[in-house]
Amino acid sequence: MENQSKAFLYFICAVSAMGGLLFGYDWVVIGGAKPFYELYFGISDSPVMQGVAMSTALIGCLVGAMVAGAAADKYGRKPLLTVSAVLFTVSAIGTGLFNDFTLFNIARFVGGMGIGVASALAPMYIAEVSPASIRGRMVSLNQMTIVLGILAAQIVNLLLARDTSVAESQAWNVAWGWRWMFWAETVPAAAFLVMSFFIPESPVFLRMKAAATPQHSEQAGLKELFQSKYARVLLLGLVIAVFQQWCGTNVIFNYAQEIFVGAGFDVDGMFINIVITGIANVVFTFVALYTIERWGRRTLMLIGAGGLGLIYLTLGTCYFLEVKGFAMVCLVVTAISVYAMTLGPVTWTLLAEIFPNRIRGVAMATCTFALWVGCCTLTFSFPSMNAALGSSGTFWIYSGICLCAFLFLFRRCPETKGKSLEELEKELVK
């Protein structure tokens, strides 16, 4: 019976984590499609329009994250996961279908809403259904599916992008290749939609509803979240969320063309290097599944912030000295590896753990909203920063951010491994 219970736990966590798979795919697929849809829509020479195309989904993430908390507390975690599956499916079809740049961005916005909802709900749902002894590992499963989605998008992009040195192939890429990159998402999105009907509601949500009295029937809102007793834990959550994006690693996925071309590679070499980074991302996320319960959340966050700060300092210097080729790929892969075993999974684990049950929905949504604000500003600013400061100056700035975050985390980040959600509430809320 115990084995059946464990198998069912893994099943419902895996289904919830499919939101992460689609999150990862939808988020990164645009990086491979970018060289081709930019030619199709005529924005290859416009950094501003390039930033708009890359950021539209992120604005959708903000909206999705903003509504996710209140909706999850009112209607439950399960229905919101189903809604995110619908949004992913609609976006996957529409993004590849439209010939108009405005409609293309609307479809990306819809997909972004799906990402915003899934990114807030999936780790929270997993944390609420998992026992304390394996909670970190189970929430990290969500990050594993994110990186698998990223790798899937990278492989699909590589397989669909035909030889760019042949004129006929380049014409196909511009006319159809980028469309199929988006359409391929329809398969996992539809599977997630179907399976979302077979998972139960979160037991934490059910207990909260059962325990509600007429005078305390409404869930916590932003007014309660911003009470002084939650200030310490809310500040920690917001900094962790924003830093996961401002550390700069995600520009490697979204702006792979600029990163690798700047390092001396052509477009074909770019696609191969993207897959290499994707494989490293998956491998070191597996490492995180085993280290998060052994080394702890705090240790991994410090390794991530300090390690990336040093790597980006080195990477920026190499760009400044015009180093090309294999050495640059090694630095980029090292950065991805450090991020994958630290900041990537541990951020979501901490956000799902540190807030009390009563405010977890609205707090998780608020921090996820802040995370996507960070992602949006990072993604939108990179083309202009890269043009103004060069790759060297841009990565030096990211290095400085990482080292500042290291100091903050050293002073403020608690250890949460092995503690129940109730124990953490007593420790962190005073």
N, C-alpha and C positions, 0 to 999 in steps of 0.2 A: 504493500500500500504506500509505503514511504517512497519507493522508487517511482510509483505512478504519480505521486504528488510532485516529486522533483521534476519528472518529465513534463508534467503539465505546466509547472513554473517556467521551465525553459521554453516551452511552446509559446506561452502568452508573452514572455519577455521578447522572444524572437519576432513575434508578430508585431508587437509595439515598436521594436527596433527597425522594422521595415520602413518606418517613417524616416529613420536615420539613413537607410540605404538610398531612398529617393531624395532626401536632403542632399546627400553627397553627390549623387548623379546630377541632379538638377543644378546644383551649385557650380559644378566643375565642367559640365559638358560644353558650356558656352566658351570656355577657354580654347577648346579645339575647333569649335565652329567659328570663332572670331575672325581668323584671316579670310574666311570665305564670305560670311554674311556682310562683313564690312565692305567688301568689293561689290556685293549684290546691291546693298543699299546706298553705296556711294559715300561712305563715311571714313574711308581709309586715311584721309588727310585731315580729319577733324578730331583732335584729342577730346574736345568737349562732347561731341556726339558719341565717341567711343566710350567715354565715361558714363554717359546716359544709358547706353545699351547694356553696359556691365552692371549698372547700379539699379536699374528698374526693378529687378527681382528682389534686390535688397530692401528697397522701399516697401515692397509687398511683405517682406519678412517683418518689417517694423509694424505694419498693420496687423498681420497675423499674430505676432507675439503680443501686441497690445490688447487684442480682444480675447486671446486664449485663456488668460487667467480667470477673468470674471465668468466667461462662458463655461470653463471647466468646473468652477465652483458651483455654478447654477445647474448645469445639465449633466455633469459628470465627465470623467476623463475619456471613457470609451467613445461616446458620440463625437467628441472633437477629433479623435484619431481617424474616425470614418470620414469626417469632413475634410481633413487634410488629404486623405486618399483621393477624394473626388477632385479637389483642387489640383493635385499633381496630374491626374489623368486629363483633365480639361486643358491644362497648360501644355502638356506634352504634345497633344494633338494640334492645338492652336498655334504654338510657336513655329512649328515646321510648316504649317498650312498657309499662313498669311504672307502676302506679297508687299504689304504696306508697312513701313517702319513704325508707325504709330500703333497699329494693331499687333505687330510683333512685340512691342514693348508692353502692351496691355496683357498679352498672353504670358510674358515673362513675369509681370506683376502678380498674376493669378498664381503662378507656380511659387513665387516668393511668399505669398500668403500661406501656401501649403507648408513651405519650409518653416515659416515663423510659428505656425501652430504645432507642427511635428517636433520642432526643436525644443519647444517649451513643454510639451505634454509627454513625449516618449520617455525622457530620463526621469521625469517626475513619477509617471505611472510605474516604471520599473522599480524605482526606489521604494514606492509604497507597497508593492507586492512582494518584495524580496526580504529575507531575514538578514539581520545585521551582519552575520558572519561572512556572507558572500555578497552583500549589497554593492560594494565597490566594484567587484568583478562583474556583476550583472548590469550595473549602469554602464560600465565600460563596454559591454556588449553593444550598446547603442553607438558608441564611437567606432567600434569595429565595423558595424554595418555602414556607418558614414564613410569610412575609408574604403570599404569594399565597393560602395557606390561610386566613390571617386575613381578607383581603379577601373571599374566597369566602364565609366564614361571615357576614361583615357584610352582603354583598349578599343572600345567602339569607335572613337574618333580616329585612332590609328588605322583600324581596318577599313573604315569608310573613306578616309582621305586618300585619294588616288595620287599617283606619282606627280608631284607638282612641277617636275621638269618637262612634262609632256603637255602641250597646249590643250589637247582634247580633254585630258584628265583634269587640268585646272579649270576648264570651262564647266565640266560636270560638277566639280567641287563647289563652284560658285553658284550653279543653278540648283543642284539637288543634294550634294553631299552634306551640307550643314543642316538641311531639313531632316534627313534620316537620322542624324545624330540626336536630334530632339525627339523624333518619333519613336526611337528605340526605347525611350522611357515608359511608353504606354504599357508595355508588358508587365514590368514589376509594379507599376501603379495600379493596374487592374487587379493583380494578385493581392496586393495590400488591401484594396477595397473589399474584396471578397472575404479575406481572412479576418478583417477587423470585426466582422459580425460574430465571430466565434470565440472572442475573448470576453472575460467577465469584467464587471466594473471594479475599480480599485476599492479594496476593503477600507482604506482610510477614508475615502469619500463616503462610502456607505455608513461607516461609524459616525462620521460628522453629521450626516443627514438624520440618522436615528437618534443621535444625542441632542439634536436641536430642539430648543423650547420656543414657544411663540415669541418670547421677548428676545431670543437670541437666534432666530431662524435665519437671518441673513448672514452670508459669509463675509469675511473681512474684506474691506475695500482699501483704496489707496490712503484714505484718511487714517485708518488704523495702522497701516504699514509704516507710515511716516511718524509714528509716535516715538518718543525719545528712547523707550526701552528696546526698540528694534534698531536704533541708529547704528550700533556697532556692527551687527550682523548684516544689515542692509548695505552699509558702506563696503564691507568685505565682499559681498556678492557682486556689487556693481563694479568694483575695481577688477575682480577676477574676470568678470564677463567681458568688460571692455578690453582688458589686457590680452585676453585670448586672441583678439583680432588685431589690436595695435602692435602686437609683437611682430607683425609683418609677414608671417609665414604664408598666409593665404594669398598674397599677391603672386607667389610662385605658381599657384594653380591657375589663377584667373588671368595672369599676364605672362604666361609661359613664353609667348612669342617674343616679347621684349626682353625677358630675362635671359633666354638661351641665345637669341640672335645677338644680343649684346655681348654674350660670352663667346661668339664666333661660330655659331651653328646656323645652318640653313633650315628651312621649314621642315624638311624631312627628318633632319637630325633632331629638331625640336620635338616632334611627335615621339621619337624613340626615347629621348630623355624624359619626356613627360611620363611615359609608362614606367621607366626606371624609378622615378620619384614615387610613383603610385605603388610600386611593389615594396619599396622601402617603407612607405607609409603603412601598408598592411602588416608587414613583418614586425615593425616596432610597436604597432598597436597590440599585436599578440603578446609582445613582451610586457606591455602595460597591464594586460589581464592578469599576469602572474606577479608583477611587482607592486601593484596598487594595494594589495592586502598584506604584503610583506614589508615593503619599504615605507608605506604610508603616503597619504595625500600631500602633506606638508613637504616632505623630502623631495617628492617628484616635482612639485611646483617650483621649488628652489632650484633644482637641477635644470628645469626647463628655462626659467628666467635667466639664470646665470649663464647657462650653456649657449642659449641663443644670442645673448648679448655679446659673447666672445666670438661666436661664429660670424655674426653679422659685421662686427668690427673688422674681422679678417676678410670677409667677402667684399665689403666696401673698399678696403685697401687694395684688393686684387683688381677690382674694377678700375680704381684710380691708376694703378700701374699697368692697366691694359693686359692683364693676364688672360689667356684664352684656353679653350679646350677642356681636357679631361680634369684638370685641377679644379676648374669652376664647377663642373658637374659633381665632383666629390664634395665640395663645400655645400652645394645646394642639397644633395642627398643627405649629408650629415645634419643639416638644419631640419629637414623634413623628419628625419629619424628621431631627433631629440624632441621635436614638437609632438610626434605621434605617440611617444611613450610617456609624455608628461602633460603639457598644457592642453593638448587635444582632449583626451579622455578625462583627466582629473578635474578640469573646469566643470564639466557637466555633472560629475559625481559630487563635487562640493556643493554646487548650486542646488542639487536635489536633496542634499543632506542637512544643510546648515539652518534652514528655516523651520519654525514651529509648524505643526500641522494646520493650525487655524489660518495662518497667512501664507502657507506654501504656494497655493495657486496663484495669488496675486503677486507674491514676491518672485516666484519663478518667472512669471510673465514679465514683470518689470525688469528683472535682470536680463532676460532673453531679449527684451526690447532694447536695453542698453547695449547688449552684445551686437545686435544687428545695426544699431546706430554706429558702433565702432567699425563694423564690417563695411557699412555703406560709405562712411567717411574715408576709410582706408582705400577701398576700391575706387571711389570717385577721384581721390586725390593723387593716386599713383601716377597716372599719365602726365599730369601737370608737374608733379614733383620730379619725375624722371626726366622730363624735358628741361626743367629749370636747373636741377641740381646734379643731374646725371645719376647713374646707378650707384656710384660710390657715395655721393652725399645722401641719397635716399636710404641706403642700408646703414649708413652711420647714424642716421636719425633713429631707425628702428633699433639699433644697438643701444642707444642712449635710453630709449623707452624701456627696453628689457632690463637694463641695469637699475633703473629707478624702481621698476616693479619688484626686482629682487629685494631691494631694501624694505619696501612696504610689506612684502610677504614674509620676510624674515621676522618682522615685528608683529604682524597681525594675524597670520594664517595659523589656525589651530590644527591639531591632528584629530581626525574623525574616525579613523578605522576601528572596527570592532565595537562601536558604540551604537546603541539603539537610537532611533529618531527622538524618542522621549528623553533619553539621557543627554543628547546634544542640546535639546531645547533648554534643559536646566542649566547647562554649562554656558551657553552662548547668549541667553536672554536673561538679563538681571535687572 
